[in-house]
Amino acid sequence: MKTNESNPLGSLDEWEDDLLRRYPQSTEQNGPQDGPSHQQDGKSFRNYAAEARPSVKEFYRLNHRYQTLDFVREKRKQYLSLDKRRMSIWGAMEYLNTLIDDSDPDIDLPQIEHLMQTAEAIRKAGRPRWYILTGLIHDLGKILCLWDEPQWAVVGDTFPVGCRFSERIVYSEAFDANPDTDVPEYQTDLGIYEKNCGLDQVVMSWGHDEYLYHVVKDYLPPPALYMIRYHSCYPIHHEGAYDYLLNDTDRELFRWVRDFNQYDLYTKRDERMDVAALRPFYQELISEYFPAEIRW
C-alpha cells in the first residue's frame, strides 16, 4: 500500500495504533457491557488530537471531508450487489494477506496472523464458537483496499450520515469542510431520520465494517452481525453519541459490540501464529456457518 494524497497512512495499523493511544487498555471485560465504555471529555480529546501523527490527522481530514450521504450511497450501489468475486472465507483471508503495508513490509505480520490473534484470544477466553468466528473474519472487509479504495473509505471511526455530525467524533472540526454541512436537512440531530428509528434505518459512513456486514448478514447470529457492522463505531460504543437514533434492539446488541472491543483493540502483537497448525480448526469452524463460497 503506497502512501499518496488519498492514502496518507503508511500502514492501516497506524489507525489502529492511534486508537490504542486514544483508548488505552484498562480492565478487561467479562461479558456484554451496558453503556458507553470510555467517554472522553473535551480536554482529553484536545490532548489526544494535539499529539497525533500528522499522517493520522490528514487521514481524518480526508475521511471527514469526503464521507457524505451521496458518497455512501454511491459506494453501496457499487459494492452491495456483491458481484466482485466468489470465494470462500478462507480464500478471502488469503486474499487479504496479499495486502502489504508500506511502512515495514519485512517485519509486519501477515494480515491472516492478525486475524488469528484476535480469534485465538477469544477462543482462549472460552467464548462461543460463533464469537470466535466473528473475531477471525471481522476485518475481512479491508479487502476494499485491494480494489483501490482509499484508506479513508476503508478504515476509520464510523458514524451516521444524513444528520448532524456529533462533536463526540474525533476531529469533529474537520466536518466543516464536508459538503453535507451545507444541507439544512442534514443539520439537525435527527436529520433525515426519526427519533429512535434504530440503526438498521440509518446510513452509516462507508468502510470495511459496513461492506463485510452485507457480505455475511445471511450466515451469522445478530450479535455477531452487530460486532462486525459497528466495531469501528467509536462515537456510539465508546463515546455515547447518537442515542436518539438507537432503539432497544440496538442498545441490547451494542453490549456485545462493547464486549468485542477488548479483543479487537488489544490482541494484536508481534508473536507469530502457526497458521498451518491452526488452519484445520478454523476451516471446520467456518464450514459450520458458511457454504464453500460466498459472494463478495
N, C-alpha and C positions, 0 to 999 in steps of 0.2 A: 504494500500500500504506500504509494508515493505521496509525500506532502506537497500540497499546492494551495491555491487560494480557496478552493472548496473543501480541502482536507487538511486543516492546519495541525491536526494531531499526528505525531509520528507513529502512533500506535493507538488502537482503540483502548488499550489498557490505561492510557493517560487519563481517559474519562473515568474509568473505574478507580484508578488510584486517587483521583480528585474526590470521588465520592467517599473514599476511606478517610480522607483528610477532613471532609465536611461532617461525616458521621463516624467518628472513631468508635471502635468496638468497646462496649461496656459489658454488661452482664448478659449471658446467653438466655434466650427464651426457652421455655419448656413446653410450649403448646401455643395454639392460636391466641392472638393477643387482641384485646379490646382497645380501641382508641389509638390516636397517633403516637408513634414511638419515639419521636425526637424533635419536638417543636423547637425551632431556634428563634431567639429574639432578634430584633433588628441589629443590635450591636454585634452579635455572633456572626450574622450574615455579612455584615460590613467587614469584620476582621478576616473572615474566610476569603471574601472577594479580593481584598487588598493583597493577599498573599498568594493568590492563584497564579499559575503559569500563564504567560502571555498566550500560548497556544490554546489553553483551555478557555481563556476569556474570548478569544477570537472564535472558537468553536461555538460558544454560547451566543455570541453576537450573530453569527450566521443562522443558527437554529431559531433564535427568537425573531430574526428579521424575515425568514422565509417560510416558517410554518404557519401558513394561513389556511382558512377553511377551504378556499379554492384549490390550494396546493394539495391538501389532504384528499379532497375529492378526486383530483386527477390521479393521485397515486393509488387510491382504492380502485379506480377504474382500470388502471394499468396492471395491477397485480392480483386483484382478488378474483379474477376469472381462473386463477391457478393454472395457467397454461404455459408456464416457463419450462417445466420438465416434469417427468415422473421419476421418482426414485424412492428407495427405502429410507427409513430413519437413519440406519447405519450409513447408507450411501450419502445422506445429507451431512452426517458428521464428517465423513471423509472428504466431502466436497468443501466444507467449511475449513478443513485442515489445510487446504491449498491457499488460504488467506495468510499472507506473510506480512508481518508488521515491518515498517521501515526503520524502526528505532534500533533494535538489536536483533536482527533476524537469526543470528547464530546462537543466541542464548535464550531467546524467548521460547517457552514451552509451546508445543503444538496445540492448536485450539482444542483438539479432541481430548487432550490431557486435562485442560482446564474444565471441560465438561465433566470428565470423570472425577475430578477432585470434588466438585460440588456434589455429584451423585453419591460418591463414597462417604462423604461426611454425613449425608442424610441417611444412608444405609447403616452406618455405624451407630447412629442415634436411634435406630430401631423404628424408623418411620414406615408407614405403609408402602407397598410396592408401587402404587400409582404416584406417590410423593417422590420416591427415588427416581422413577422415570421422568417426572417433571423436572427434577434437578438436572438430569442428563441432557434434556433437549431444550431447556428454556431459552438458550441463546442461539438456537439454530437459525433464527430469523436474520442473524448477521450475515447470512449468505447474500443479502441485498448488496453488500459491499462488492461482491463478485459480479454483480450486474451493473456496476458503475454508478451506484447511488452514492452521493456524497455522505461523508461521515455524519453531518448534522441531520440527515434523513434516515439514519440507521440507529444511532445510539443517542443518548441524552435523556434528561428528565422529560417524561411525557406529561401532557396536560390537555384539558379540553380546549377546543377551538370553537368559534361561533358564539363566544361570550367573553366578558371582560377577563383579561389575564390577571391572575391573582398576584398580589405583591409577595406571596409566600413562595413563588417560583424563583429559583436562584437567578441572579442577574435580571430581575424583572424590569429594570430600567431600559434594557435593550429592546423591549417590546415597543418602545416609542417609534422605532423605525419600521414596525410591522404594518403593512397597509390595512389590516383589519382594524387598527385603532382609529381609522378614519371612517369606519362604517358605524353609524349611530346604533343600528340594530344590534351590533355585537358588543356595545359598550355599556351594558348593564350586567349585573351579577348573573342573571338567567340567560340573557342574550336570546337566542332562538329556541330555548328550551323552556319547559315548565318546571315549577318547583318540585323537587324530589321525584323527578321523572325516572331516575335510575340511569346508571352509566351505559346500559345497553341501548339507550336512546341518544347518547351523547357521542359526538365525533371527537376522537382523540387525535392529538398530533401523530404524525406518521413516523414509524420506526420498526425495529425488529420485533418488538413486543406485539404490536397490532397485526403485523403480517403473519407471524407464526400462529397467533390465535386462530386466524381464519384457516390456516393450513390444517390444524389439528382439532378444531372445535367439535368434530363429529366422533371423536375417539376417546376423550378423557372426561373424568367427572368434573362438575362445576368448580370445586376448589382448585383443581389443577389448572383449569382454564383461566381463572382469575389470577393465579400466581403467574402464569405466562403473560397474560394480557396487560397486567398492571404492575409488574415487578419494578419497572422504572418510573412509576408514577409517584415520585417522592413528594410532590406537593400535597397529595392526598394521604398516602400511608405514613409519611413521616411528619408532615407539617400541618395536617388537619384542614387543608383548604377544600373548598367546593362542597362542603357538607350539604348545602342547599340543593345540590343536584343528586345526591345519593338517596336511594331508597333503603328499606330494611334489608333487602337481599344483599345489596352492596355492603352494608355495614357488617352483616354477618360474615360474608365471604372475604372481606378485607382482613378479617382476623387471620386467615390463612396467608394472605399476602405479607402481612407484617411478620408472621412466624417464619416464612420462607426467606425473608430478607437476611437473616443471620447466616444462611448458607450461601445466598447469592453474593453477599459482600465479603464475607470473612473466611472463605475456604480456599482461595487461590494462594498458591505458594510455589516455591521453586522445586519442590520434590517431584521427581519423575514418577509417572504412573506406568505400570506394566500393562499396556493396552492388550497385548496378546493373551495374557492370563485372565484379564477381566472380561474380555470380549464374549465368551460363551454365556456368562451370567447375564450380561446386558442384552445380548441378542435374544435370549429366551424371554427376558422381561419385555422387550419391545414387541415380540410376537404375541404376547398376551393382550395387547391393546391395539396394535396396528396391523393392517394387511401387509403383504410383501412389498407393495409400492403404493405411494400416495401422490397426489397432485401437488405441485409446488408452483 
